[in-house]
Amino acid sequence: MPPTGTRPTTTTGTTTGTTTGTAPVHPTITPPQPPPGDPAAHLATCHAILATLLPYRRTLDTGHDLGPDAYPAQLRQLAPRVAAGAPVLFTLPGFPCKSPNPAKVLGHLPDEGERLSLRFLDDLCARVTAVHPPGARVLICSDGHVFSDLVHVPDRHIDAYGDALRALIRDEGLTHLDVFDLRDVYGDLPNDAKRTRIHARHAPSLEALRAQTRGDEPTRRLYQGITRFLFEDTVSFTGSRSALQRDCRTRAYGVIQRSRAWGDLIAAHHPDACRLSIHPQPRGSAKFGIRLLDAPDVWLTPWHSCLLRHTDGRRELMRRADAERLGRLVLRQGRPSHYEAIGAG
């Protein structure tokens, strides 16, 4: 594993570069050009790939399940690589760092929740190969450094989390996964400088985001969900509850601004990818919400929780404080990993 702050070049089939120096140079990227072929066959393959993902869609929508035709944005995103006979590329922003709230997580390093989530993503790519022989890859776009100052997590913890994530992918033999982060874009610039640069170049204005939050239901839900997480994750605030709520609402707008900026930067570097999201996404969105593991809260992720293995073998994400009441702690390689319900194992 490379030392913190350095890493080998990520190979995704879409970009090359180096992480040394102040800002690696990335060449202009041209999506694969479709060779002559049968458009109907290409479309059928796109339908089959999307059908593989649909059982794991993360959404707040209600109503009947719909087939691939209900997701034209994803079919368009899949089409160029399918037509080119190339592996499909999925980009997934997420896996940033662990919550700083010790009542929710086991520590600041990846644990069983991340391990099983990564295995799920790797297995999903393997299943795509059954309908698209060139296969698929997931590029995990780890975004911890993008907003670490807003979520009050030290950059050193984010480096440790990211390096451990890469080691986990390697040790588990997850050959369909790669990791991409700000170190791939801005090299060894100071983290504050990286955040300033991505915000200035890619973030929407605060006024535009506030207006969208008022008028767009999915954006309003995202804002409320992030505000709630920030409120729960703040462990050292000395002011009143109402002051903390105001502070979290302000920071939530900043998190969304930076997340939008990160999404734009990812799209610029990987324009031929199909965009996944760990947040619930409405039908018709350019992003496809993906559910990594079972959880009682549709917003819950492995980095805001820990994992409990029930006596029937079912695995569920929940707050550490809740898992402690239901099970016993299990260590993996000497580190806290997850909880097993009493009687499991």
C-alpha positions as CSV (number, residue, x, y, z in Angstrom):
1,M,0.0,0.0,0.0
2,P,1.5,3.4,-0.9
3,P,2.1,5.9,1.9
4,T,-0.6,8.4,2.8
5,G,-0.8,11.2,0.3
6,T,0.7,9.2,-2.6
7,R,-0.9,6.5,-4.7
8,P,-0.4,4.7,-8.0
9,T,-2.2,5.8,-11.1
10,T,-5.8,4.6,-11.2
11,T,-6.5,2.6,-14.3
12,T,-10.0,2.9,-15.6
13,G,-9.7,2.9,-19.3
14,T,-10.6,6.6,-19.6
15,T,-7.8,8.7,-18.2
16,T,-4.1,8.5,-17.4
17,G,-1.8,10.7,-15.4
18,T,0.4,10.9,-12.4
19,T,-0.2,12.0,-8.8
20,T,3.2,13.7,-8.4
21,G,3.7,17.4,-8.8
22,T,1.1,20.1,-8.2
23,A,-1.4,19.3,-10.8
24,P,-1.3,16.2,-13.0
25,V,-2.0,16.8,-16.7
26,H,-5.0,14.9,-18.0
27,P,-5.4,14.5,-21.8
28,T,-8.6,15.4,-23.6
29,I,-10.9,12.4,-23.3
30,T,-12.9,11.1,-26.2
31,P,-15.6,8.5,-25.6
32,P,-15.3,5.3,-27.5
33,Q,-16.7,5.6,-31.1
34,P,-19.3,3.0,-31.9
35,P,-18.2,0.6,-34.7
36,P,-20.7,-0.6,-37.3
37,G,-23.2,-2.9,-35.7
38,D,-26.8,-3.7,-34.9
39,P,-28.3,-0.8,-33.0
40,A,-31.2,-3.0,-31.9
41,A,-28.8,-5.5,-30.4
42,H,-26.9,-2.7,-28.6
43,L,-30.1,-1.4,-27.2
44,A,-31.1,-4.8,-26.0
45,T,-27.8,-5.2,-24.2
46,C,-28.3,-1.8,-22.5
47,H,-31.7,-3.0,-21.4
48,A,-30.2,-6.2,-20.0
49,I,-27.5,-4.3,-18.1
50,L,-30.0,-1.9,-16.6
51,A,-32.3,-4.8,-15.6
52,T,-29.3,-6.2,-13.6
53,L,-29.2,-3.0,-11.6
54,L,-32.9,-2.4,-11.1
55,P,-33.4,-4.7,-8.1
56,Y,-30.9,-2.6,-6.2
57,R,-32.2,0.8,-7.1
58,R,-32.3,3.2,-4.1
59,T,-35.2,5.6,-4.4
60,L,-38.0,7.3,-2.5
61,D,-40.4,6.7,-5.3
62,T,-43.6,4.7,-4.7
63,G,-45.7,2.7,-7.0
64,H,-45.1,-0.2,-9.4
65,D,-41.7,-1.4,-10.5
66,L,-40.9,-0.3,-14.0
67,G,-38.6,-1.8,-16.6
68,P,-35.4,-0.4,-18.2
69,D,-37.5,1.7,-20.7
70,A,-38.4,4.0,-17.7
71,Y,-34.8,5.1,-17.4
72,P,-33.8,6.7,-20.7
73,A,-30.9,8.7,-19.2
74,Q,-29.2,5.5,-18.0
75,L,-29.8,3.8,-21.4
76,R,-28.1,6.8,-23.1
77,Q,-25.2,6.7,-20.7
78,L,-24.6,3.0,-21.3
79,A,-25.0,3.1,-25.1
80,P,-21.6,4.4,-26.2
81,R,-19.5,1.8,-24.5
82,V,-21.9,-1.0,-25.4
83,A,-21.8,0.0,-29.0
84,A,-18.0,0.2,-28.9
85,G,-17.7,-3.3,-27.4
86,A,-16.0,-1.8,-24.4
87,P,-16.4,-2.5,-20.7
88,V,-19.2,-0.4,-19.1
89,L,-17.9,2.1,-16.6
90,F,-20.0,3.2,-13.6
91,T,-18.8,6.1,-11.5
92,L,-20.0,6.2,-7.9
93,P,-19.2,9.2,-5.7
94,G,-19.1,8.1,-2.1
95,F,-17.0,6.1,0.5
96,P,-15.6,9.5,1.8
97,C,-14.7,8.8,5.4
98,K,-16.4,7.5,8.6
99,S,-18.8,9.7,10.5
100,P,-17.1,11.5,13.4
101,N,-19.9,10.4,15.8
102,P,-18.7,7.4,17.8
103,A,-22.4,6.5,18.6
104,K,-22.8,5.6,14.9
105,V,-19.5,4.0,13.8
106,L,-16.7,1.7,15.1
107,G,-13.8,4.0,14.2
108,H,-12.4,6.0,11.3
109,L,-11.3,3.1,9.1
110,P,-13.4,0.9,6.7
111,D,-15.0,-2.1,8.4
112,E,-17.4,-4.9,7.5
113,G,-20.0,-2.5,6.0
114,E,-17.5,-1.2,3.5
115,R,-16.1,-4.7,2.8
116,L,-19.5,-6.2,2.0
117,S,-20.5,-3.1,0.0
118,L,-17.4,-3.4,-2.1
119,R,-18.0,-7.1,-2.7
120,F,-21.5,-6.3,-3.8
121,L,-20.3,-3.8,-6.3
122,D,-17.7,-6.2,-7.6
123,D,-20.3,-9.0,-7.9
124,L,-22.7,-6.7,-9.7
125,C,-20.0,-6.0,-12.3
126,A,-19.5,-9.8,-12.7
127,R,-23.3,-10.2,-13.3
128,V,-23.2,-7.5,-16.0
129,T,-20.5,-9.6,-17.7
130,A,-23.1,-12.3,-18.2
131,V,-25.1,-10.0,-20.5
132,H,-22.2,-7.8,-21.8
133,P,-19.1,-10.0,-22.2
134,P,-16.7,-7.0,-22.2
135,G,-17.7,-6.6,-18.6
136,A,-18.1,-3.6,-16.3
137,R,-16.1,-1.6,-13.8
138,V,-17.1,0.6,-10.9
139,L,-14.9,3.7,-10.3
140,I,-15.4,4.7,-6.6
141,C,-15.0,8.4,-6.6
142,S,-14.0,8.9,-2.9
143,D,-15.1,12.4,-2.0
144,G,-13.9,12.8,1.6
145,H,-11.4,15.6,0.9
146,V,-14.0,17.5,-1.1
147,F,-15.9,18.5,2.0
148,S,-13.9,17.3,5.0
149,D,-13.8,20.9,6.5
150,L,-17.6,21.0,6.3
151,V,-18.2,17.6,8.0
152,H,-15.4,18.2,10.6
153,V,-13.3,15.2,9.8
154,P,-9.5,15.6,9.8
155,D,-7.8,15.2,6.4
156,R,-5.4,12.6,7.9
157,H,-8.4,10.4,8.8
158,I,-9.6,10.7,5.2
159,D,-6.2,9.7,3.8
160,A,-6.2,6.7,6.2
161,Y,-9.7,5.7,5.2
162,G,-8.9,6.0,1.5
163,D,-5.7,4.1,1.7
164,A,-7.4,1.3,3.7
165,L,-10.2,1.2,1.1
166,R,-7.7,0.6,-1.6
167,A,-5.9,-2.1,0.5
168,L,-9.3,-3.7,1.1
169,I,-10.1,-3.9,-2.6
170,R,-6.7,-5.4,-3.3
171,D,-6.8,-7.9,-0.4
172,E,-10.3,-9.1,-1.3
173,G,-9.3,-9.5,-5.0
174,L,-12.1,-7.2,-6.2
175,T,-10.8,-6.9,-9.8
176,H,-13.7,-4.8,-11.1
177,L,-13.2,-1.8,-8.8
178,D,-10.9,1.2,-8.8
179,V,-10.7,4.4,-6.7
180,F,-10.5,8.0,-7.9
181,D,-10.1,11.0,-5.6
182,L,-8.8,14.6,-5.5
183,R,-5.2,13.3,-5.5
184,D,-5.8,12.0,-9.0
185,V,-6.8,15.5,-10.1
186,Y,-4.7,18.0,-8.2
187,G,-1.8,15.9,-7.1
188,D,0.0,17.0,-3.9
189,L,-1.5,20.5,-3.6
190,P,-2.6,21.2,0.0
191,N,-6.0,19.9,0.7
192,D,-7.4,23.4,1.4
193,A,-6.1,24.6,-2.0
194,K,-7.8,21.6,-3.7
195,R,-11.1,22.4,-2.1
196,T,-10.8,26.1,-3.0
197,R,-10.1,25.2,-6.6
198,I,-12.9,22.6,-7.1
199,H,-15.4,25.0,-5.5
200,A,-14.4,28.0,-7.6
201,R,-14.3,26.0,-10.9
202,H,-17.4,23.8,-10.5
203,A,-19.7,24.6,-7.6
204,P,-23.1,26.2,-8.3
205,S,-23.8,29.5,-6.6
206,L,-25.4,29.5,-3.2
207,E,-28.3,31.6,-4.5
208,A,-29.1,29.2,-7.3
209,L,-28.9,26.2,-4.9
210,R,-31.2,27.9,-2.4
211,A,-33.7,28.5,-5.1
212,Q,-33.6,24.9,-6.3
213,T,-34.0,23.7,-2.8
214,R,-37.2,25.7,-2.5
215,G,-38.6,24.6,-5.8
216,D,-37.4,21.0,-6.4
217,E,-38.6,18.2,-4.2
218,P,-35.6,15.8,-4.7
219,T,-33.1,18.7,-3.9
220,R,-35.1,19.6,-0.8
221,R,-35.0,16.0,0.4
222,L,-31.3,15.9,-0.2
223,Y,-30.8,19.1,1.7
224,Q,-32.9,17.9,4.7
225,G,-31.1,14.5,4.7
226,I,-27.6,16.1,4.7
227,T,-28.7,18.6,7.4
228,R,-29.9,15.7,9.6
229,F,-26.6,13.8,9.1
230,L,-24.5,16.9,10.0
231,F,-26.6,17.5,13.1
232,E,-26.2,13.9,14.2
233,D,-22.5,13.8,13.4
234,T,-21.6,17.0,15.3
235,V,-20.1,15.9,18.6
236,S,-18.3,19.0,20.0
237,F,-20.6,21.9,19.4
238,T,-20.8,24.2,22.5
239,G,-23.7,26.4,21.5
240,S,-27.5,25.9,21.8
241,R,-29.4,23.3,19.8
242,S,-31.0,26.0,17.7
243,A,-27.6,27.4,16.9
244,L,-26.4,24.0,15.9
245,Q,-29.4,23.6,13.6
246,R,-28.6,26.9,11.9
247,D,-24.9,25.9,11.5
248,C,-25.9,22.5,10.0
249,R,-28.3,24.1,7.5
250,T,-25.5,26.4,6.4
251,R,-23.0,23.6,6.1
252,A,-25.5,21.4,4.3
253,Y,-25.6,23.9,1.4
254,G,-21.9,23.9,1.3
255,V,-21.8,20.1,1.2
256,I,-24.3,20.0,-1.7
257,Q,-22.3,22.7,-3.6
258,R,-19.1,20.7,-3.2
259,S,-20.8,17.5,-4.1
260,R,-22.2,19.1,-7.3
261,A,-18.7,20.4,-8.0
262,W,-17.2,16.9,-7.6
263,G,-19.9,15.4,-9.8
264,D,-19.1,17.9,-12.6
265,L,-15.4,17.2,-12.3
266,I,-16.0,13.4,-12.4
267,A,-18.1,13.9,-15.6
268,A,-15.3,15.9,-17.2
269,H,-12.8,13.2,-16.5
270,H,-15.1,10.3,-17.3
271,P,-17.7,11.5,-19.8
272,D,-18.6,8.1,-21.1
273,A,-19.6,6.6,-17.7
274,C,-23.0,5.7,-16.3
275,R,-23.5,7.8,-13.1
276,L,-24.5,5.9,-9.9
277,S,-25.4,7.5,-6.6
278,I,-25.5,6.4,-3.0
279,H,-28.4,8.8,-2.4
280,P,-32.0,8.0,-3.3
281,Q,-32.8,9.3,-6.9
282,P,-36.1,9.9,-8.5
283,R,-37.1,8.3,-11.7
284,G,-35.9,10.4,-14.6
285,S,-32.7,11.6,-12.8
286,A,-29.4,11.5,-14.6
287,K,-28.1,9.6,-11.6
288,F,-29.1,6.0,-10.7
289,G,-29.4,5.5,-6.9
290,I,-27.8,2.2,-5.8
291,R,-28.5,0.4,-2.6
292,L,-25.3,-1.2,-1.2
293,L,-26.7,-3.1,1.9
294,D,-30.0,-3.4,3.7
295,A,-30.8,-0.6,6.1
296,P,-33.9,0.7,7.9
297,D,-33.2,4.2,6.6
298,V,-32.9,4.7,2.9
299,W,-30.3,7.4,3.5
300,L,-28.0,5.2,5.7
301,T,-24.6,4.3,4.3
302,P,-21.7,2.1,5.7
303,W,-19.8,5.2,6.6
304,H,-22.6,6.5,8.8
305,S,-23.2,3.2,10.6
306,C,-21.9,-0.2,11.4
307,L,-23.1,-3.7,10.5
308,L,-25.1,-6.2,12.5
309,R,-25.3,-9.8,11.4
310,H,-28.6,-11.3,12.5
311,T,-29.1,-14.9,13.7
312,D,-30.7,-15.8,10.4
313,G,-27.6,-14.5,8.5
314,R,-29.2,-11.3,7.4
315,R,-26.9,-8.3,7.4
316,E,-28.2,-4.9,8.3
317,L,-26.7,-1.4,8.7
318,M,-27.5,0.5,11.9
319,R,-26.1,2.9,14.4
320,R,-23.4,1.5,16.6
321,A,-25.3,2.3,19.8
322,D,-28.2,0.2,18.5
323,A,-26.0,-2.7,17.3
324,E,-24.3,-2.8,20.7
325,R,-27.6,-3.5,22.4
326,L,-28.3,-6.4,20.0
327,G,-25.0,-8.2,19.6
328,R,-21.4,-8.8,20.4
329,L,-18.4,-7.1,18.8
330,V,-16.4,-9.0,16.2
331,L,-12.8,-8.2,15.3
332,R,-11.2,-8.7,11.9
333,Q,-7.4,-8.5,11.8
334,G,-7.4,-7.0,15.2
335,R,-9.8,-4.2,14.4
336,P,-13.5,-3.7,15.2
337,S,-15.4,-5.1,12.2
338,H,-19.1,-5.6,13.0
339,Y,-21.6,-7.0,15.5
340,E,-23.2,-10.4,15.6
341,A,-26.6,-10.8,17.1
342,I,-26.6,-12.9,20.2
343,G,-26.9,-16.5,19.0
344,A,-25.4,-15.9,15.6
345,G,-22.3,-17.6,14.4
